[in-house]
């Protein structure tokens, strides 16, 4: 938890309610009333006077919501009800305990209707709190891991690797670990497509999984493109008597190569793209190297985008330069070791 979030949570750790007279007696008061950060003296006095009433009203409204059909036969709802009834008259209900209950209930198929589908202020407040608390819960790698375990099984392929990636998206995964995450994505897709099994799973679980998996896929594509580009640059650099446009293209992957006048950039880039098919033939006479050809097409497109927008960095070129520097450092370290 961020330090600022921790500080904010200390505003109050128990539920409060707006002391609206009609709602006080109906058990439909708006919950989680938050006082101003910098209240005036009059507001502070008002908060002090009304705080006991806010606490009592919040408990009454919460008890009323716990009777909702969404929580029918929910054992934890009964436990929370008994807990509230055991509290002292002016003793508040822990906000954190309520959030934990709402998240656990939602993950097991017991969830209040959307805040848009009710006019009950208390239900509306708790439905909104469920949305927020569930999002916070799934943002935590440990809780997301436990949640997925319940739906796909503790031994599901790729579960551990997915947890590792969510905790640290910059982690370097092996080919096997990457394949395991792909397998987990397929399993989640099957689960999501099964209406009988997925109806009790909050949509937020699938949304959060999709967000993390998309980040994983994009990072993996960048990694793959970086390696294939690095290999391609080596092959292009080995060609004899390269045209000036090719030397210009390669200069973006090696800071030590000669620099060209700005006015020559666009003509050289166009010449490079126009002669791309010849380069493919020079590198792959029989036309069987699909990876090289696909990579060269991607790079030609990225190259023109960068030339036309020079202020926009060329990420692939930067990643290749970074990779080559890392490989050089590794090689130097190995040479030192053997010396």
C-alpha positions as CSV (number, residue, x, y, z in Angstrom):
1,X,0.0,0.0,0.0
2,X,1.3,3.5,-0.9
3,X,2.1,5.7,2.1
4,X,-0.4,8.3,1.0
5,X,-3.1,5.6,0.8
6,X,-2.3,4.4,4.2
7,X,-2.5,7.9,5.6
8,X,-5.9,8.5,3.9
9,X,-7.3,5.4,5.4
10,X,-6.8,6.8,8.9
11,X,-9.5,9.4,8.3
12,X,-11.9,6.9,9.9
13,X,-11.7,3.2,10.2
14,X,-15.3,2.6,10.8
15,X,-18.5,3.1,8.7
16,X,-20.3,6.4,9.0
17,X,-23.5,7.5,7.4
18,X,-25.1,10.8,6.4
19,X,-27.5,11.7,9.1
20,X,-30.5,12.4,6.8
21,X,-33.7,12.1,8.9
22,X,-35.8,10.2,6.4
23,X,-33.0,7.6,5.8
24,X,-32.1,7.2,9.5
25,X,-35.4,5.5,10.2
26,X,-35.7,3.6,6.9
27,X,-32.2,2.0,7.2
28,X,-31.3,3.4,3.8
29,X,-28.8,6.0,4.7
30,X,-25.8,6.8,2.5
31,X,-22.7,5.1,3.9
32,X,-19.1,6.1,4.0
33,X,-19.8,9.8,4.6
34,X,-16.4,11.5,4.5
35,X,-15.8,14.7,6.3
36,X,-13.9,17.6,4.7
37,X,-10.1,17.4,4.8
38,X,-9.9,20.9,6.2
39,X,-13.2,21.5,8.1
40,X,-14.0,24.9,9.6
41,X,-14.6,25.2,13.3
42,X,-18.4,25.0,12.7
43,X,-18.0,21.8,10.6
44,X,-15.7,20.2,13.2
45,X,-18.3,21.0,15.9
46,X,-21.1,19.6,13.8
47,X,-19.0,16.4,13.0
48,X,-18.3,15.9,16.7
49,X,-22.0,16.3,17.7
50,X,-23.3,14.1,14.9
51,X,-20.6,11.4,14.9
52,X,-22.4,9.1,17.3
53,X,-25.6,9.4,15.2
54,X,-23.6,8.7,12.0
55,X,-22.2,5.5,13.6
56,X,-25.6,4.3,14.8
57,X,-27.2,5.1,11.4
58,X,-24.5,3.3,9.5
59,X,-24.9,0.1,11.6
60,X,-28.7,0.2,11.1
61,X,-28.3,0.6,7.3
62,X,-25.6,-2.1,7.1
63,X,-27.8,-4.6,9.0
64,X,-30.7,-3.8,6.6
65,X,-28.5,-4.4,3.5
66,X,-27.2,-7.7,4.9
67,X,-30.8,-9.0,4.8
68,X,-30.8,-8.5,1.0
69,X,-31.5,-11.6,-1.1
70,X,-27.9,-11.4,-2.5
71,X,-26.6,-12.5,0.8
72,X,-29.2,-15.2,1.5
73,X,-27.6,-18.4,3.0
74,X,-24.3,-16.5,3.1
75,X,-22.6,-17.7,6.4
76,X,-20.2,-14.7,6.5
77,X,-23.2,-12.3,6.2
78,X,-24.7,-14.0,9.3
79,X,-21.3,-13.7,11.1
80,X,-21.0,-10.0,10.2
81,X,-24.6,-9.4,11.4
82,X,-23.9,-11.1,14.7
83,X,-20.7,-9.0,15.1
84,X,-22.6,-5.7,14.5
85,X,-25.2,-6.6,17.0
86,X,-22.5,-7.4,19.6
87,X,-20.9,-3.9,19.3
88,X,-21.5,-1.2,21.8
89,X,-24.2,1.4,21.0
90,X,-21.7,4.0,19.8
91,X,-19.0,1.5,18.6
92,X,-18.5,1.6,14.9
93,X,-18.2,-1.2,12.3
94,X,-14.7,-1.6,10.8
95,X,-14.6,-0.4,7.2
96,X,-11.9,-2.9,6.5
97,X,-14.0,-5.8,7.8
98,X,-17.0,-4.7,5.6
99,X,-14.7,-4.4,2.6
100,X,-13.3,-7.9,3.2
101,X,-16.8,-9.3,3.5
102,X,-18.0,-7.6,0.3
103,X,-15.0,-8.8,-1.7
104,X,-15.3,-12.4,-0.4
105,X,-19.0,-12.4,-1.1
106,X,-18.6,-11.1,-4.6
107,X,-15.9,-13.7,-5.4
108,X,-18.2,-16.4,-4.3
109,X,-21.3,-15.3,-6.3
110,X,-23.0,-13.1,-3.7
111,X,-23.0,-9.5,-4.8
112,X,-25.4,-6.6,-4.5
113,X,-27.0,-5.2,-7.7
114,X,-25.2,-2.4,-9.5
115,X,-25.4,1.0,-7.8
116,X,-27.3,2.1,-10.9
117,X,-30.0,-0.5,-10.3
118,X,-31.2,0.7,-6.9
119,X,-32.6,3.8,-5.2
120,X,-31.6,2.6,-1.7
121,X,-28.7,4.8,-0.7
122,X,-27.2,2.2,1.6
123,X,-27.2,-0.5,-1.1
124,X,-25.9,2.0,-3.6
125,X,-23.0,3.0,-1.3
126,X,-22.1,-0.7,-0.6
127,X,-22.3,-1.6,-4.3
128,X,-19.9,1.2,-5.1
129,X,-17.6,0.1,-2.2
130,X,-17.7,-3.5,-3.6
131,X,-16.5,-2.2,-7.0
132,X,-13.6,-0.2,-5.4
133,X,-12.6,-2.9,-2.9
134,X,-12.7,-5.7,-5.5
135,X,-10.4,-3.6,-7.8
136,X,-8.0,-3.0,-5.0
137,X,-8.0,-6.7,-4.1
138,X,-7.2,-7.9,-7.6
139,X,-4.5,-5.3,-8.0
140,X,-2.6,-7.2,-5.2
141,X,-0.6,-10.0,-6.9
142,X,-1.0,-12.3,-3.9
143,X,-4.8,-11.9,-3.7
144,X,-5.1,-12.2,-7.5
145,X,-3.1,-15.4,-7.3
146,X,-5.4,-16.8,-4.6
147,X,-8.5,-15.7,-6.6
148,X,-7.3,-17.5,-9.7
149,X,-6.5,-20.6,-7.7
150,X,-10.1,-20.9,-6.7
151,X,-11.3,-20.8,-10.3
152,X,-8.7,-22.8,-12.2
153,X,-7.2,-24.9,-9.4
154,X,-4.0,-24.7,-7.3
155,X,-2.0,-26.7,-9.8
156,X,-3.1,-25.0,-13.0
157,X,-0.3,-24.6,-15.5
158,X,1.0,-21.0,-15.7
159,X,-0.5,-19.8,-12.4
160,X,2.8,-19.4,-10.7
161,X,4.4,-17.7,-13.7
162,X,1.4,-15.3,-14.0
163,X,1.8,-14.4,-10.3
164,X,5.5,-13.7,-10.8
165,X,4.8,-11.4,-13.8
166,X,2.1,-9.5,-12.1
167,X,4.4,-8.9,-9.1
168,X,7.2,-7.7,-11.4
169,X,6.4,-7.1,-15.1
170,X,10.1,-6.5,-15.8
171,X,11.0,-10.1,-14.8
172,X,12.8,-12.2,-17.4
173,X,10.9,-15.4,-18.0
174,X,12.1,-18.5,-19.7
175,X,10.5,-19.9,-22.9
176,X,8.8,-22.6,-20.8
177,X,7.4,-20.1,-18.3
178,X,6.1,-17.9,-21.2
179,X,4.4,-21.0,-22.8
180,X,2.8,-21.8,-19.4
181,X,1.3,-18.3,-19.2
182,X,-0.1,-18.8,-22.8
183,X,-1.6,-22.1,-21.6
184,X,-3.2,-20.3,-18.6
185,X,-4.7,-17.7,-20.9
186,X,-6.3,-20.4,-22.9
187,X,-7.8,-22.0,-19.8
188,X,-9.2,-18.6,-18.6
189,X,-10.7,-18.2,-22.1
190,X,-12.5,-21.5,-21.8
191,X,-13.7,-20.7,-18.3
192,X,-15.0,-17.3,-19.5
193,X,-16.9,-18.9,-22.4
194,X,-18.7,-21.3,-20.1
195,X,-21.8,-19.4,-19.0
196,X,-22.6,-21.9,-16.2
197,X,-19.2,-21.6,-14.6
198,X,-18.5,-17.9,-15.3
199,X,-21.8,-16.5,-14.1
200,X,-20.7,-16.5,-10.5
201,X,-17.3,-15.0,-11.2
202,X,-17.0,-11.2,-11.0
203,X,-16.3,-9.5,-14.4
204,X,-13.5,-7.7,-12.7
205,X,-11.5,-10.9,-12.4
206,X,-11.6,-11.5,-16.2
207,X,-10.9,-7.8,-16.8
208,X,-7.9,-7.7,-14.5
209,X,-6.5,-10.9,-16.0
210,X,-6.9,-9.5,-19.5
211,X,-5.1,-6.3,-18.5
212,X,-2.2,-8.2,-17.1
213,X,-2.0,-10.7,-20.0
214,X,-2.1,-7.8,-22.5
215,X,0.9,-6.2,-20.8
216,X,2.6,-9.6,-20.8
217,X,1.9,-10.1,-24.5
218,X,3.1,-6.7,-25.5
219,X,6.3,-7.0,-23.5
220,X,6.9,-10.4,-25.0
221,X,6.4,-9.0,-28.6
222,X,8.9,-6.3,-27.9
223,X,11.3,-8.9,-26.6
224,X,10.9,-11.1,-29.6
225,X,11.2,-8.2,-32.0
226,X,14.3,-7.0,-30.3
227,X,16.1,-10.3,-30.6
228,X,15.0,-10.9,-34.3
229,X,16.0,-7.3,-35.1
230,X,19.4,-7.7,-33.5
231,X,20.0,-10.9,-35.6
232,X,18.8,-9.1,-38.7
233,X,21.0,-6.1,-38.2
234,X,24.0,-8.4,-37.8
235,X,23.2,-10.1,-41.1
236,X,22.6,-6.8,-42.9
237,X,25.9,-5.4,-41.5
238,X,27.7,-8.4,-43.1
239,X,26.5,-7.6,-46.6
240,X,29.2,-6.5,-49.0
241,X,29.1,-3.1,-50.6
242,X,25.9,-2.0,-48.8
243,X,24.0,0.9,-50.5
244,X,24.1,4.3,-48.7
245,X,20.4,3.9,-47.7
246,X,21.2,0.6,-45.8
247,X,24.1,2.2,-44.0
248,X,21.8,5.0,-43.0
249,X,19.2,2.5,-41.7
250,X,21.9,0.6,-39.8
251,X,23.2,3.8,-38.2
252,X,20.2,3.9,-35.9
253,X,21.3,0.6,-34.3
254,X,24.9,1.6,-33.8
255,X,25.7,5.0,-32.3
256,X,29.3,4.7,-33.7
257,X,28.3,4.7,-37.3
258,X,28.5,7.9,-39.4
259,X,25.7,10.5,-39.1
260,X,23.9,11.9,-42.1
261,X,22.6,15.4,-42.9
262,X,19.0,16.0,-41.8
263,X,18.0,16.9,-45.4
264,X,19.1,13.5,-46.6
265,X,17.1,11.5,-44.1
266,X,13.7,11.2,-45.9
267,X,15.2,10.5,-49.4
268,X,17.5,7.8,-47.9
269,X,14.6,6.2,-45.9
270,X,12.4,6.1,-49.0
271,X,15.2,4.5,-51.0
272,X,15.7,1.9,-48.2
273,X,12.0,1.0,-48.2
274,X,11.8,0.9,-52.0
275,X,14.7,-1.6,-52.1
276,X,13.5,-3.8,-49.3
277,X,12.6,-6.7,-51.5
278,X,16.2,-6.8,-52.9
279,X,17.5,-6.9,-49.4
280,X,15.2,-9.9,-48.6
281,X,16.5,-11.7,-51.7
282,X,20.1,-10.9,-50.7
283,X,19.6,-12.4,-47.3
284,X,17.2,-15.3,-48.3
285,X,17.7,-16.4,-51.9
286,X,15.1,-19.2,-51.6
287,X,12.5,-17.2,-49.8
288,X,12.0,-19.5,-46.9
289,X,13.1,-17.3,-44.0
290,X,9.6,-16.0,-43.0
291,X,10.8,-14.6,-39.7
292,X,13.4,-12.4,-41.3
293,X,11.0,-11.1,-44.0
294,X,8.3,-10.3,-41.4
295,X,10.8,-8.5,-39.2
296,X,12.2,-6.4,-42.1
297,X,8.6,-5.4,-43.0
298,X,7.9,-4.3,-39.4
299,X,11.2,-2.4,-39.2
300,X,10.6,-0.6,-42.6
301,X,7.2,0.6,-41.3
302,X,8.6,1.7,-37.9
303,X,11.6,3.3,-39.7
304,X,9.4,5.6,-41.9
305,X,7.3,6.6,-38.9
306,X,10.4,7.6,-37.0
307,X,11.9,9.5,-39.9
308,X,8.7,11.5,-40.4
309,X,8.4,12.1,-36.6
310,X,12.1,12.4,-35.5
311,X,11.1,13.7,-32.1
312,X,9.3,10.4,-31.4
313,X,11.8,7.8,-30.2
314,X,12.3,4.5,-32.1
315,X,11.7,2.0,-29.3
316,X,12.9,-1.1,-31.3
317,X,16.2,0.6,-32.2
318,X,16.7,1.7,-28.5
319,X,16.0,-1.8,-27.2
320,X,18.5,-3.3,-29.7
321,X,21.2,-0.9,-28.7
322,X,20.5,-1.7,-25.0
323,X,20.6,-5.4,-25.7
324,X,24.0,-5.1,-27.6
325,X,25.5,-3.1,-24.7
326,X,24.3,-5.8,-22.2
327,X,25.8,-8.6,-24.4
328,X,29.0,-6.7,-24.6
329,X,29.2,-6.3,-20.9
330,X,28.6,-10.0,-20.4
331,X,31.3,-10.8,-22.9
332,X,33.8,-8.4,-21.1
333,X,32.9,-10.0,-17.8
334,X,33.5,-13.5,-19.2
335,X,36.9,-12.4,-20.6
336,X,37.9,-11.0,-17.3
337,X,36.9,-14.2,-15.5
338,X,39.0,-16.4,-17.9
339,X,42.0,-14.1,-17.6
